[in-house]
Amino acid sequence: MKELELLEQADSRARRYVAEVEQRRVFPAAEQIAALTGFAEDLPDQGRPGAETLALMDDLGSPATVASNGPNYFGFVIGASLPVAAAAERLAIAWDQCASTQDGSPAAYAIERQAGRWLLEILDLPRNSAVAFGTSATACGLSALAAARADILARQGWDVVNDGLQGAPEVKVVVPASTHVTVRKALQVLGFGWNRVTKAPVDDKGRILPDQLPQMDANTLLVLQAGEVNTGEFDLFADIIPRAKAAGAWVHVDGAFGLWARAAPELQPLTQGIEGADSWTTDGHKWLNTPYDGAMAICRNPQALARVMNSDAAYSTASADAQKNLTLEFSRRARGIPIWAALRTLGRQGVAEMVTRHHLQAQRIGAALREEGFEVLNRVVLNQVLVRGVDDAATHSILQQVQDSGTSWFGGSVWQGRPAFRISLSSFRTEDRHVDQLIALLRQIGPKG
Ligand SMILES: *Cc1c(COP(=O)(O)O)cnc(C)c1O
């Protein structure tokens, strides 16, 4: 089969998938999952035709997908894929650029540089920061935390890049007790050791209690959060960051989804003071609605990130702002391209409108469920609604019924030691009628499950 015919088939299958995504079951039925055993073939000796492979993928795979690219998925702050971001990704795949350096791809370099400038503008962060486009908030957080450690140690006269960790002064890491599990993972991979990390006490919203912050000094790495994963709440940056900076600490902000509150004028006050931090991470693939996988590490001092991420070699030297010198990847896809396309197409107002709409939808769900007798556990300051039924058994039963419904889906969580469920608004496809449908389903189930 000719290459172009195969691409056309892929495109037409992709078009059909997207056209039907709203009608699909949000979570596949048991028989659709069972049919996936069809992939358990022997590795073919002789290659099979490309069109047949594509057909198998579509026929068995598509029905067993989770319709998180549809309007009725309310799990995990997942976001869908904006048409332009998905389309730009398709074109970029055709380019197949190794977007490590300007030499590797002048086009990718120029577009990612522009995406970086726009990000700093729309998130209103220091304009000379480095913007690294990596695979996830996890990976970007790891890069930023590595930069933080090297910078803290360099200021103590210790060169961790060349001399390593053995014998280095101890860096004191402080995180909110409610910190995201991927911050924990990044710290563990970096060798900080979870037991040695100080967990700062948090209030009933998951925010660090400023007056219970441990003593900070120039050896401190403080991690704050914009958008607590259950409640959507923000640490009190305007109070905490100036104190941490005065003590000489490095402040990193995990804003995987919450940093986008910065782009909506009504919500921006939640982030007040966040611009005083040293580094920030956020995702494209969550609230900006770009395809997987794309995220950003933003670092006030570009040299601090370049110091730990530089991968220049005799055969491959590049400018300090080459993405291979800022990210974990060496060979890499230009993950900034769909982000650029999304920002250009939505514009400042489009991003603000989307973020604000999700906030209002979340508030509407919270109010409706409260009225119905559900226990809404958070203030709904952002796009998360954290809910319980009348008791734990009811909470489990409600969750199960929604997940089995096929018409909406959200996930469970644990809040203050007891089960809860978490409704996240983050798909650009979610209109008010989809919210109405979710509320109607929950009304029908009721708080007693
Ligand atoms: C999702 C999330 C992360 C991790 O982001 P990935 O892109 O999935 O690695 C980190 N922090 C918070 C608050 C998140 O919601």
Ligand as a Chemical Component Dictionary entry (heavy atoms), coordinates in Angstrom:
data_LIG
# 
_chem_comp.id                   LIG 
_chem_comp.type                 NON-POLYMER 
_chem_comp.pdbx_formal_charge   0 
_chem_comp.three_letter_code    LIG 
# 
loop_
_chem_comp_atom.comp_id 
_chem_comp_atom.atom_id 
_chem_comp_atom.alt_atom_id 
_chem_comp_atom.type_symbol 
_chem_comp_atom.charge 
_chem_comp_atom.model_Cartn_x 
_chem_comp_atom.model_Cartn_y 
_chem_comp_atom.model_Cartn_z 
_chem_comp_atom.pdbx_ordinal 
LIG C1 C1 C 0 -1.305 15.720 36.917 1  
LIG C2 C2 C 0 -0.540 16.408 37.972 2  
LIG C3 C3 C 0 0.854  16.295 38.041 3  
LIG C4 C4 C 0 1.629  15.413 37.109 4  
LIG O1 O1 O 0 1.440  15.799 35.786 5  
LIG P1 P1 P 0 1.775  14.783 34.603 6  
LIG O2 O2 O 0 1.764  15.641 33.391 7  
LIG O3 O3 O 0 0.665  13.778 34.628 8  
LIG O4 O4 O 0 3.090  14.174 34.885 9  
LIG C5 C5 C 0 1.514  17.008 39.013 10 
LIG N1 N1 N 0 0.847  17.787 39.875 11 
LIG C6 C6 C 0 -0.498 17.921 39.852 12 
LIG C7 C7 C 0 -1.165 18.829 40.829 13 
LIG C8 C8 C 0 -1.242 17.243 38.893 14 
LIG O5 O5 O 0 -2.563 17.376 38.844 15 
# 
loop_
_chem_comp_bond.comp_id 
_chem_comp_bond.atom_id_1 
_chem_comp_bond.atom_id_2 
_chem_comp_bond.value_order 
_chem_comp_bond.pdbx_ordinal 
LIG C1 C2 SING 1  
LIG C2 C3 SING 2  
LIG C2 C8 DOUB 3  
LIG C3 C4 SING 4  
LIG C3 C5 DOUB 5  
LIG C4 O1 SING 6  
LIG O1 P1 SING 7  
LIG P1 O2 DOUB 8  
LIG P1 O3 SING 9  
LIG P1 O4 SING 10 
LIG C5 N1 SING 11 
LIG N1 C6 DOUB 12 
LIG C6 C7 SING 13 
LIG C6 C8 SING 14 
LIG C8 O5 SING 15 
# 
